[in-house]
């Protein structure tokens, strides 16, 4: 029983790290594009930045375009 109580937090921590890594990967793929095309909106939140990236889709990097497409955007 004690082993189970020890394993559960480890599983939760591993899934949290995985989610953070995925988020960071998405950020890294579009970070330069956000800085280049959406600098003025950087303090306005994720949805505003996403709208800016979509508005500038023709200009952003292929990696960022793929990330947006894989996220259904």
N, C-alpha and C positions, 0 to 999 in steps of 0.2 A: 504493500500500500504506500509506503513512504517513497519507494522508487517511482511510482506513478505521479505522486505529488511533485517530485523533482523533475520529471520529464516534461510535464505539461508546460511549465514556464519556458523551458528550452525550446519547445515547439513554437510557442507564441513569439518568442524573441526571433527565431529563425524566419518566421513568416513576415515579421515586421521588417527585418533587414532586407529580405527579398523585395518587398514592396518599395522600400526606400531606394534600393538599387535600381529598380525599374523606373522610378520617377526621375532619379538622377540621370539615367541614360537618356530619357526623353528630353530632359533639360539640356544635357550636353549637346544633343543633336541639333537643337534650335537656338542655343544660347547666342551664338554669333549673329544669327539672323534677327533675333529679338533686339540685340544691341544695335545692329545696323539699321533696321527698318522700323522698330517700334520703341525706340529709346524714350520718346515722350510719354508713352503709355505704361512704362515699367512699374510705376507706382499705383496704377489703376486696377490691378488685379488680373487674375488668370484669364477670365472671360474676355476682357478688353484686349489683352495681349493676343489671345487666340484669334479674335476677330481681326486684329491688325495683321497677323501672320497670314490669315486666309485672304485678306485684301491684297497682300503682297505676294501671293503664292507664286506668281510667275518669276519673281526675283529671288526667292529664298532657295537655299541649298537643296540638292536632291535628297540628302539624308533627312532634312527637316520635312520636306514634302512627303517622304515615305512614312515618317513618324505620324504626321497628321492623318495620312490616308489609313494607316493601321489603327488609328484611334477613331476612325469613322468620321473624320473631319474633312 
